[in-house]
Amino acid sequence: MKPALLALLFLNCVSGIFGASPIQKKPTEKEADSTLYCYKVLIELQNDADLKKAYRFYERALQASLQEGDSIEASNKLEVLAVAAYNGGDFNRSEQLLVEAFELMDNFTTPVTNMRKQRLLARLGAIYRNNHVYGKSMEYYKKSFEFASSNHDSLLLLNNLANVYRDQGLYDESIQTLQLAKKIAGRNDKKSRAFVLDNLGYTEYLGARDSSFYHINKSMELRRDINDTLALFSNYMHLFELYFKKNTVKAQGYAEAALATAHNIHDKTYELKALGMLAQLGLTSYFERYAHLDDSLDIVNQTRKNTYAAMKYDVDREKEQTILARMDGERVKKERDFYIILTLFIGTLALAIGTYIYFDRRRKVLNAIAHNEARISKKLHDGLANDLFNVMAELQNEKSIDPEIVEKLDRMYATTRNISKDYSPLIAGGDFHDQLISRLNSYRSESLNVITVNADKIDWSKVNKHKKSAIYMVLGELMTNNRKHSKSSLAVIKFEENNKMLNITYSDNGVGGTIKKGYGLDNVESRILAVKGNLRFEANENKGFKVYIQV
């Protein structure tokens, strides 16, 4: 789950530059008041028709400010372009623009410029935190703190530092930082105090401190006093986690309160979080709503990123074409055309050869993997497992044999059979859907519920054997990983077809945490990549584990 504070930091800070809501007027090259509209288009990345115009508008404004020697205004334009890049998923570009913006402010020391320096450094800290580069994140947050000019700024920055400590599991350091923020907040500023107490209580919960309930409840009381409805959602979410494994009735009550809050504020992101809480409780009536909304928001986010990427590509291509258009002389044109044709020919030839080699190697690798796994399974089943079984049978006829030895051999036999099962290949000619469902259902137990969604709606006959084998083995490995490490009560595997691609989402409500690729997860990744698929892992402390697969 992405931190809500990160989004608020990027959006709220920028809105402070431009003031009130922008006027609804399309940008033109001549009108100075079109700045606000262009800003809105760039930040939201929703208006395809005007996005390119807005981007060009800001780039021209940036160049004009640089030519005029107005470093402050140029830094301002760079910051807006950086926020647009961040919202478009281009974090490297965003970081580059923010560094350039800060360098332009380096020689200024006024209160206004110091405030901008603080904000730019905080944005860089947020980017590095999002990319899990915690050392750099803390470095920029601490630098940002040096330029803080108010208690409010100090509170936000201390909270950011505390969150970075918490992300690393350094709960003592995080709590100490939040205690300092608590002193700065004071007792009269209820809004700030409630904010700090909520974060402090949640961090104490993660660090197994007894005072966690008190601080979160105190925060909730303060927010109810000032009618801070939006912020109450955070209290409900944290109290749900506190009660999740202790009192499911109370946990459900807070999850339902969070859902009601999300409906009141008309925010789909908050609604998704609330539905996710209710789904974790095993309330299947909420799961379909959660899955549908999750898919919808994923589409919105991906569309925003695609829109930015397409716009940036068009703009860059137009710049390149403009440069090429300035080239003079027929000789230059002919040489360019010749090299283009030659490059295309060589590139096409190399691509054809490379493609053939790649697919030939991939076919051989996949066949070798399947053969090796079948060989391992057969050896384990026919060899070691049978030998153990024969020894057990002989020993059971001996009256003087210690029963504990027989029991240990029985466990070794069961373990060998399980390993053999994990590496057993698909039965040739069998119904893949039945084999897959049978394997997934074999992991069900009194403590784990396994749910499959839409598996029967997939036309498995159109999926080639290598992909089916990879899916069969990967899902088995994910379930095995769940059994060993997750401690979950619910695992959901959802199947969808989209544009001739098969999308599979695995999710559980286990302990989550930092993804540590051991043998099992390395196998998952290598198997999917071997069939030219894609996958993404997502895990957060005490918030479950999720894997997105596309083949």
C-alpha positions in Angstrom: 0.0 0.0 0.0 1.5 3.2 -1.0 1.8 5.8 1.8 -1.0 8.4 1.6 1.4 11.0 2.9 3.6 10.7 -0.2 0.7 11.6 -2.4 -0.4 14.4 -0.1 3.2 15.8 0.0 3.4 16.0 -3.8 0.0 17.5 -4.4 -0.5 19.7 -1.4 2.9 21.3 -1.7 2.5 22.2 -5.3 -1.0 23.7 -4.8 0.6 26.1 -2.4 2.6 27.6 -5.3 -0.3 28.3 -7.5 -3.0 29.2 -5.1 -6.8 28.6 -5.6 -8.4 26.3 -8.1 -7.4 27.0 -11.6 -9.6 28.8 -14.1 -11.2 26.6 -16.7 -9.5 28.0 -19.8 -7.5 26.2 -22.4 -3.9 27.2 -22.9 -2.8 29.4 -25.7 0.6 30.7 -26.6 -0.2 34.3 -25.8 -2.4 34.3 -22.7 -0.4 34.5 -19.4 -3.4 33.5 -17.4 -3.4 30.0 -19.0 -0.6 28.9 -16.5 -3.1 27.7 -14.0 -5.0 25.6 -16.5 -1.8 24.1 -17.9 -0.7 23.3 -14.3 -4.0 21.4 -13.7 -3.7 19.4 -17.0 0.0 18.5 -16.2 -0.7 17.4 -12.6 -3.8 15.3 -13.3 -2.6 13.8 -16.6 -6.2 13.3 -17.8 -6.8 15.6 -20.7 -5.1 13.9 -23.7 -5.9 16.7 -26.1 -4.3 19.5 -24.1 -1.6 17.6 -22.3 1.0 18.1 -25.0 0.1 21.8 -25.3 0.4 22.2 -21.5 3.8 20.5 -21.5 5.1 22.6 -24.3 3.7 25.7 -22.5 5.7 25.0 -19.4 8.9 24.1 -21.3 8.7 27.4 -23.3 8.1 29.3 -20.0 11.1 27.5 -18.5 13.4 28.5 -21.4 12.1 32.1 -21.3 12.8 32.3 -17.5 16.3 30.9 -18.1 17.1 33.4 -20.9 15.9 36.2 -18.7 18.0 35.0 -15.8 15.0 34.5 -13.5 16.3 31.4 -11.7 13.5 31.4 -9.1 10.7 31.2 -11.8 12.7 28.7 -13.7 13.0 26.5 -10.6 9.2 26.9 -10.2 8.6 25.6 -13.7 11.0 22.7 -13.2 9.2 21.7 -10.0 5.8 21.4 -11.8 7.4 19.4 -14.6 8.9 17.1 -11.9 5.5 16.5 -10.3 4.0 15.7 -13.7 6.8 13.2 -14.3 6.3 11.6 -10.8 2.6 11.2 -11.4 3.3 9.7 -14.8 5.5 7.1 -13.1 8.8 8.5 -14.5 10.7 8.7 -11.2 14.1 9.1 -12.7 13.0 12.1 -14.8 11.3 13.6 -11.7 14.5 13.2 -9.6 16.6 14.9 -12.4 14.2 17.8 -12.7 14.1 18.3 -8.9 17.9 18.4 -8.6 18.0 21.0 -11.4 15.4 23.1 -9.7 17.3 23.0 -6.4 20.6 24.0 -8.0 18.9 27.1 -9.4 17.9 28.1 -5.9 21.4 27.4 -4.4 22.5 31.0 -4.2 19.3 32.4 -2.6 18.7 32.6 1.1 15.5 34.5 1.5 12.6 33.0 3.6 10.6 32.3 0.4 13.5 30.6 -1.4 14.4 28.6 1.8 10.8 27.4 1.8 11.1 26.2 -1.8 14.5 24.5 -1.0 12.8 22.7 1.9 10.0 21.5 -0.4 12.3 20.4 -3.2 14.5 18.4 -0.8 11.4 16.8 0.8 10.2 15.7 -2.7 13.6 14.1 -3.3 13.3 12.3 0.0 9.9 11.0 -0.9 11.1 9.7 -4.3 13.9 7.7 -2.6 11.6 6.4 0.1 9.2 5.2 -2.6 12.1 3.4 -4.3 13.2 1.9 -0.9 16.6 3.8 -1.0 16.3 4.7 2.6 19.7 6.1 3.2 19.3 8.7 0.5 15.7 9.4 1.6 16.9 10.2 5.2 19.7 12.3 3.8 17.3 14.6 1.9 14.7 14.7 4.7 17.4 15.8 7.1 18.6 18.5 4.7 15.1 19.6 4.2 14.7 20.0 8.0 17.4 22.6 8.0 15.2 24.9 5.9 12.0 24.4 7.9 10.6 27.8 9.0 7.4 26.7 11.0 6.2 24.1 13.4 4.0 22.7 10.7 7.0 22.1 8.4 9.0 20.6 11.2 6.1 18.2 12.1 5.8 17.0 8.5 9.5 16.5 8.1 9.9 14.7 11.5 6.9 12.5 10.5 8.7 11.7 7.1 11.9 10.7 9.0 9.9 8.6 11.4 8.2 6.8 8.5 11.6 6.0 6.9 12.8 4.5 10.2 9.6 2.5 10.4 9.9 1.2 6.9 13.2 -0.3 7.9 11.9 -1.8 11.1 13.8 0.7 13.3 10.8 1.2 15.6 12.8 2.7 18.5 14.3 5.4 16.3 10.9 6.1 14.7 9.2 6.4 18.1 11.9 8.8 19.4 11.4 11.0 16.3 7.6 11.0 16.8 8.0 11.9 20.5 9.9 15.0 19.4 7.2 15.8 16.9 4.6 15.4 19.7 6.4 18.1 21.8 6.5 20.5 18.8 2.8 20.0 18.2 1.8 21.2 21.6 -1.7 20.7 23.2 -3.5 23.6 21.6 -3.0 22.5 18.0 -5.5 19.5 18.0 -5.1 18.7 14.3 -1.3 18.4 14.4 -1.4 16.6 17.7 -3.9 14.1 16.5 -1.8 13.5 13.4 1.4 12.8 15.4 -0.4 10.6 18.0 -2.0 8.4 15.3 1.3 7.8 13.6 3.0 7.2 17.0 0.4 4.7 18.1 0.6 2.8 14.9 4.4 2.7 15.1 4.2 1.5 18.7 1.8 -1.3 17.5 4.3 -2.5 14.9 7.0 -2.3 17.6 4.9 -4.3 20.1 4.5 -1.4 22.5 1.6 -1.4 25.1 0.8 2.3 24.6 -0.3 1.9 21.0 -4.0 1.6 21.8 -4.0 4.7 24.0 -2.3 7.0 21.5 -4.5 5.9 18.5 -7.7 6.3 20.5 -6.6 9.7 21.9 -5.9 10.8 18.3 -9.4 9.6 17.3 -11.0 11.6 20.1 -9.2 14.8 19.0 -10.2 14.3 15.4 -13.9 13.8 16.4 -13.7 17.0 18.5 -12.6 19.0 15.5 -14.7 17.0 13.0 -11.7 16.0 10.9 -13.6 13.2 9.0 -10.9 12.5 6.4 -8.2 12.0 9.0 -10.5 9.6 11.0 -10.1 7.1 8.2 -6.4 6.6 9.3 -7.5 5.9 12.9 -10.1 3.3 11.7 -7.5 1.6 9.5 -4.9 1.4 12.3 -7.4 0.2 14.9 -8.5 -2.5 12.4 -5.0 -3.8 12.3 -4.7 -3.7 16.1 -7.8 -5.8 16.5 -7.5 -8.0 13.5 -6.0 -11.0 15.3 -7.5 -10.2 18.7 -11.1 -9.3 18.2 -12.6 -9.8 14.7 -15.9 -8.2 15.8 -14.2 -4.9 16.7 -11.9 -5.2 13.6 -15.0 -5.5 11.4 -16.6 -2.5 13.1 -13.6 -0.3 12.4 -13.4 -1.6 8.8 -17.1 -0.7 8.2 -16.5 2.7 9.8 -13.6 3.2 7.3 -15.9 2.2 4.4 -18.6 4.7 5.5 -16.0 7.4 5.7 -14.7 6.6 2.2 -18.3 6.9 0.9 -18.8 10.2 2.6 -15.7 11.8 1.2 -16.3 10.1 -2.2 -12.7 8.8 -2.6 -12.2 5.5 -4.4 -8.7 5.0 -3.1 -10.0 5.0 0.5 -12.9 2.8 -0.4 -10.4 0.2 -1.9 -8.5 0.2 1.4 -11.7 -0.3 3.4 -12.9 -3.1 1.2 -9.5 -4.7 1.5 -9.8 -4.8 5.3 -13.2 -6.4 5.1 -11.9 -9.0 2.5 -9.1 -9.9 4.9 -11.7 -10.9 7.5 -12.9 -13.6 5.1 -16.1 -11.7 4.2 -16.4 -13.0 0.6 -19.3 -10.6 -0.1 -16.8 -7.8 -0.1 -14.1 -9.5 -2.2 -15.7 -9.1 -5.6 -16.3 -5.4 -4.9 -12.7 -5.1 -3.8 -11.3 -7.0 -6.8 -13.5 -4.9 -9.2 -12.5 -1.6 -7.7 -8.8 -2.6 -7.5 -8.8 -3.4 -11.2 -10.6 -0.1 -12.0 -8.0 2.0 -10.1 -5.2 0.0 -11.6 -6.6 0.9 -15.1 -6.8 4.6 -14.1 -3.3 4.7 -12.8 -1.9 2.8 -15.8 -3.8 5.0 -18.2 -2.3 8.1 -16.5 1.2 6.7 -16.9 0.6 5.6 -20.5 -0.8 9.1 -21.3 2.3 10.8 -19.9 4.7 8.3 -21.6 2.9 8.8 -25.0 3.0 12.6 -24.6 6.7 12.6 -23.6 7.5 10.4 -26.6 5.7 12.7 -29.0 7.3 15.8 -27.6 10.8 14.2 -27.7 10.3 13.0 -31.2 9.1 16.4 -32.4 12.2 17.9 -30.9 14.4 15.5 -32.7 12.5 16.1 -36.0 13.0 19.9 -35.5 16.7 19.4 -35.1 16.9 17.2 -38.2 14.9 19.8 -40.2 17.5 22.3 -39.6 20.2 20.3 -41.3 21.1 22.0 -44.6 22.1 20.6 -48.0 21.2 17.7 -50.1 24.4 15.9 -49.2 23.5 15.7 -45.6 20.0 14.5 -46.5 21.3 11.8 -48.7 23.9 10.6 -46.2 21.2 10.5 -43.5 18.9 8.5 -45.7 21.6 6.1 -46.6 22.6 5.5 -43.0 18.9 5.1 -42.0 18.4 2.5 -44.6 21.6 0.7 -43.8 20.8 0.8 -40.1 17.3 -0.5 -40.7 18.6 -3.3 -42.9 21.3 -4.3 -40.4 18.9 -3.9 -37.5 16.2 -6.0 -39.2 18.7 -8.7 -40.1 20.2 -8.7 -36.5 16.7 -8.8 -35.0 15.7 -11.7 -37.2 18.8 -13.7 -36.3 18.5 -12.8 -32.6 14.8 -13.7 -32.5 15.5 -17.1 -34.0 18.4 -17.8 -31.6 16.3 -16.5 -28.6 13.3 -18.7 -29.3 15.3 -21.7 -30.2 17.3 -21.4 -26.9 14.1 -20.7 -24.9 12.4 -23.8 -26.4 15.4 -26.0 -25.5 15.6 -24.5 -21.9 11.9 -25.0 -21.3 12.1 -28.6 -22.5 15.2 -29.2 -20.4 13.4 -27.8 -17.3 10.4 -30.0 -17.8 12.5 -33.1 -18.3 14.6 -32.4 -15.3 11.6 -31.8 -13.0 10.0 -35.0 -14.2 13.2 -36.9 -13.5 13.5 -35.4 -10.0 9.9 -36.3 -9.3 10.3 -39.8 -10.5 13.5 -40.4 -8.6 12.0 -39.1 -5.4 8.8 -41.1 -5.8 10.1 -44.4 -7.2 13.4 -44.3 -5.5 13.8 -42.6 -2.1 10.1 -42.7 -1.1 9.7 -46.4 -1.9 12.9 -47.3 -0.1 11.7 -45.4 3.0 8.4 -47.1 2.8 10.0 -50.6 2.6 12.2 -49.8 5.6 9.2 -48.7 7.6 7.3 -51.9 6.7 10.2 -54.0 7.9 10.7 -52.1 11.1 7.0 -52.3 12.0 7.3 -56.1 12.1 10.1 -55.8 14.7 8.8 -55.8 18.2 11.9 -54.3 19.7 12.1 -51.2 17.5 11.5 -47.8 19.2 8.1 -46.3 17.9 9.7 -42.9 17.7 12.1 -44.1 15.0 9.2 -45.4 13.0 7.4 -42.1 13.4 10.4 -40.1 12.2 10.7 -42.3 9.2 7.0 -41.7 8.5 7.6 -38.0 8.6 10.6 -38.4 6.2 8.4 -40.4 3.8 5.6 -37.7 3.9 8.2 -35.0 3.2 9.6 -36.9 0.3 6.2 -37.5 -1.2 5.4 -33.7 -0.8 8.6 -32.7 -2.6 7.8 -35.2 -5.4 4.4 -33.7 -5.7 5.8 -30.1 -5.9 8.0 -31.1 -8.8 5.5 -33.4 -10.5 4.7 -32.3 -14.1 1.3 -32.0 -15.6 -0.4 -35.2 -16.7 -0.2 -35.2 -20.5 -3.6 -35.1 -22.2 -5.4 -34.4 -18.9 -7.8 -31.5 -18.3 -5.6 -28.6 -17.2 -8.3 -26.7 -15.4 -9.1 -29.8 -13.2 -5.5 -30.5 -12.5 -4.8 -26.9 -11.5 -7.8 -26.6 -9.3 -7.0 -29.9 -7.7 -3.5 -28.8 -6.9 -4.6 -25.4 -5.4 -7.4 -27.1 -3.4 -4.8 -29.5 -1.9 -3.4 -26.6 0.1 -6.7 -26.0 1.9 -6.7 -26.6 5.6 -8.6 -25.7 8.7 -6.4 -22.6 9.0 -6.3 -21.6 5.3 -9.1 -20.9 2.8 -8.1 -21.0 -0.9 -10.4 -19.2 -3.3 -10.1 -19.3 -7.1 -11.9 -16.7 -9.3 -12.7 -17.1 -13.0 -10.4 -20.1 -13.6 -13.3 -21.9 -15.3 -13.8 -18.9 -17.7 -10.4 -19.3 -19.3 -10.1 -21.1 -22.6 -7.1 -23.2 -21.5 -6.9 -24.9 -24.9 -5.5 -21.7 -26.4 -2.7 -21.5 -23.8 0.4 -23.3 -25.0 1.9 -26.2 -22.9 4.9 -24.2 -21.7 2.8 -21.4 -20.3 0.4 -23.9 -18.6 3.3 -25.8 -17.1 4.8 -22.5 -15.8 1.4 -21.4 -14.3 0.9 -24.8 -12.7 4.4 -24.8 -11.1 4.4 -21.1 -10.1 1.1 -21.2 -8.4 2.1 -24.3 -6.5 5.3 -22.6 -5.4 3.4 -19.6 -4.2 1.0 -21.8 -2.2 4.0 -23.6 -0.8 5.6 -20.3 0.2 2.3 -19.3 1.8 2.3 -22.5 3.9 5.9 -21.9 5.0 6.0 -18.2 5.6 2.8 -16.3 5.2 0.7 -17.3 8.2 -2.4 -16.3 6.2 -6.0 -17.4 6.6 -7.1 -16.5 3.1 -5.4 -16.9 -0.3 -7.2 -15.7 -3.5 -6.1 -16.6 -7.1 -7.9 -14.6 -9.8 -7.7 -15.3 -13.5 -8.5 -12.8 -16.4 -8.1 -12.7 -20.1 -7.2 -9.4 -21.7 -6.0 -8.8 -25.3 -4.8 -12.4 -25.7 -2.9 -12.1 -22.5 -3.6 -14.1 -19.3 -3.5 -12.1 -16.1 -3.2 -13.9 -12.8 -3.4 -12.2 -9.4 -2.3 -14.0 -6.3 -3.1 -12.4 -2.9 -3.2 -13.4 0.7 -3.7 -11.7 4.1 -0.5 -13.0 5.7 2.3 -11.2 7.5 3.7 -9.5 4.3 6.8 -7.5 5.0 10.0 -7.0 3.0 10.2 -9.4 0.0 13.2 -11.7 0.5 13.7 -13.7 -2.6 14.7 -17.2 -1.5 14.7 -20.3 -3.7 10.9 -20.4 -4.1 10.4 -16.8 -5.2 13.5 -16.9 -7.5 11.9 -20.0 -9.1 8.6 -18.1 -9.6 10.4 -15.2 -11.3 12.6 -17.4 -13.5 9.7 -19.6 -14.7 7.5 -16.6 -15.7 10.4 -14.8 -17.5 11.2 -18.1 -19.3 7.8 -18.0 -21.0 8.2 -14.3 -21.8 5.8 -13.2 -19.1 5.9 -10.4 -16.6 5.4 -10.4 -12.8 5.4 -8.0 -9.9 5.6 -8.7 -6.2 3.9 -6.4 -3.6 4.2 -6.9 0.1 3.8 -4.7 3.1 4.3 -5.4 6.8 1.2 -7.1 8.2 -0.8 -6.3 5.1 -0.4 -9.4 3.1 1.5 -10.5 0.0 0.4 -10.0 -3.7 1.8 -11.2 -7.0 0.7 -9.9 -10.4 1.5 -12.3 -13.3 1.0 -11.8 -17.0 1.7 -14.5 -19.6 
